[in-house]
Amino acid sequence: MLDLVFDDYPNKTDRTILEDDYEYIVVSPETYPVALKINELRKANGKTEIKTIRIEYVMGDDDIPICSTRILHRHLK
């Protein structure tokens, strides 16, 4: 079941988000559905839901979202 949730994450074995107590999770529009699924699984396992904070993308001059990868590779215009 965790593989379904963490399909897009680099570390698919990280179970702490489902097992440990957190107050907030900050997500992008792309990962927002994953946060909803995480809370669904937490609730099913008797854990409290994590407050989800969705941050919208900030667009570069080329109308592509700014991200750490683009900054690292100097792809911003």
C-alpha positions in Angstrom: 0.0 0.0 0.0 2.9 2.4 0.7 4.2 1.9 -2.8 1.0 3.3 -4.1 1.4 6.5 -2.0 5.1 7.0 -2.6 5.2 6.2 -6.3 6.6 9.7 -7.1 9.0 9.9 -4.1 12.7 9.0 -4.2 12.6 7.1 -1.0 9.7 4.6 -1.2 10.6 3.0 2.1 10.1 6.1 4.2 7.2 5.1 6.5 7.7 7.9 9.0 5.1 10.2 7.4 2.5 7.5 8.1 3.7 6.4 11.5 5.1 9.5 13.3 3.3 12.6 14.5 3.5 15.7 12.5 1.4 18.9 12.5 1.9 20.1 8.9 2.9 18.9 5.5 3.8 21.4 2.8 3.2 20.3 -0.7 3.2 21.5 -4.3 0.1 21.2 -6.6 1.8 18.1 -8.0 2.1 16.4 -4.7 -1.2 17.5 -3.1 -3.0 14.3 -4.1 -0.3 12.3 -2.3 -0.8 14.4 0.9 -4.6 13.5 0.7 -3.7 9.8 0.4 -1.3 10.0 3.3 -4.0 11.5 5.5 -6.5 8.8 4.3 -4.0 6.1 5.3 -3.2 7.8 8.6 -6.9 8.1 9.5 -7.4 4.4 8.6 -4.5 3.5 11.0 -5.9 5.5 13.9 -3.4 8.4 13.5 -4.3 12.1 13.4 -4.4 13.8 10.1 -1.6 16.2 9.1 -2.7 19.8 8.2 -1.9 20.2 4.6 -0.4 23.4 3.3 -0.5 23.6 -0.5 2.0 26.1 -2.0 1.3 27.2 -5.6 4.1 27.2 -8.1 6.2 30.4 -8.7 6.8 30.7 -12.4 10.1 31.6 -14.1 10.3 34.1 -16.9 9.9 31.1 -19.3 6.6 30.2 -17.7 8.0 26.9 -16.2 7.7 26.5 -12.5 10.8 27.3 -10.5 12.3 24.3 -8.6 15.5 23.4 -6.9 16.6 21.3 -9.9 16.3 24.2 -12.3 18.2 26.4 -9.9 20.9 23.9 -9.4 21.4 23.4 -13.2 21.0 27.2 -13.9 18.0 26.7 -16.2 16.2 29.8 -15.0 15.9 32.8 -17.3 
